[in-house]
């Protein structure tokens, strides 16, 4: 009786494991083991595999091996033809690819135990670029496109559009008013009305013609000299003073100074503060897409580094992007200026101080005596004495900081807490009831936002700050109390 039972049990287990193995997805390592190189062909093969086309895992691997050995024989195949042509074309393309540096300089990692492997791998690839001089990974880092978010990269006379990011000039701005913390509690509904009337959210959204405001940034000569940018001017005007989607926000909160700050001329105490986070909207995203495509056409890099395509600043294309990037940064600053001026006017309060900083940008700086281009993709400038803002989440504190100018960090710090899970994972796994309970416990009113921006989707801001004590000094703490974000599920544009 025991033997048949065991045969039945183990037979079932073997069948189950075999079935599990058959359903296991083929990954890049499986294809590399067959002889595929880490280039465009590998990407094409993985795309084909995503559909499986009725083949078992074993059959699919056999097909991939056959195509690699005889691509000409599969050039007309309905499924594998595109892979065959990629392999045949890659043989010619490989000879023209820019060679990566196999012995790159080391880079410093802050808070490494909290950073995912993918972000570290991306940073390692970035350090292999022939133009790379130095790098650092901030404690809020996570995987992105090209350079990881939270990555800092110094290059020699070259700018990487994806090293800057899609939301060019994404920015933080904090206004501190001569109103005490109690003002917020006593006037919550008035402040809610002020935020709702003076801010607009959602990717692609903007103001109607009669609602638009003028700003000197729209008079920039680039809007007439560059036909590409000229076509973006009306969109820029429409969206001026708006905030987009994703993790962008406008919020009132309490700014607490533990001691008097002589530089800002603010005494210790708790003040009403206005904190905003947004970037260059649709204009910046369009500039990023255009020049990334241009960079990829001019700078042929191996497959694993192709999103790090760069533009030499001695070329026309490099100078054109540099000017467009700076215009997008000025525009992002103008958006914050409009929001803060509108709300300050509606509030009727005196402004004690205003602090702001970019965190998706590239700067010409001197590092170890050498002029370099410093890319901070989701990183805050933190040169000695430079002020910056590092937010937490909708329900956790942010910090007003002053940089220490740490050379190993390329004078940088984190730009926030950093994501702990993807937006999709957050939506699927997090509880709206838990979010509402957290907001209620902390006395926070939320206007808009989805579960993808829940505090639980982010790293612990206190852990992140502890990992960068050598990079910044904390000047004050900002606690959000009235938060507005996009409520249409849109991401940053």
Secondary structure, 3 states (H helix, E strand, C coil): CHHHHHHHHHHHHHHHHHHHHHHCCCCHHHHHHHCCCCCHHHHHHHHHHCCCCCCCHHHHHHHHHHHHHCHHHHCCCCCCHHHHHHHHHHHHHHHHCECCCCCCCCCEECCHHHCCHHHHHHHHHHHCCCCEEEEEEEEEEECCCCCCEEEEEEECCEEEHHHHCCCCCCEEEEEEEEEEHHHHHHCHHHHHHHHHHCCCCCCCCCCCHHHCCCCHHHHCCHHHHCHHHHCCHHHHHHHCCCCCCCCCEEEEEEEEECCCECCCCECCEEEEEEEEEECCHHHHHHHHHHHHHHHHHHCCECHHHHHHCEEECCCHHHHHHHHHHHHHHHHHHHHHHHHHHHHHHHHCCCEEEEEEEECEEEEEEEECCEEEEEEEECEEECCCCCEEEECCECCECEEEEEECCCHHHCCEEECCCCECCCHHHHHHHCCHHHHHHHHHHHCCEEECCCHHHCHHHECCHHHHHHCCCCCEEEEEEEEEEEEEECCCCCCCC
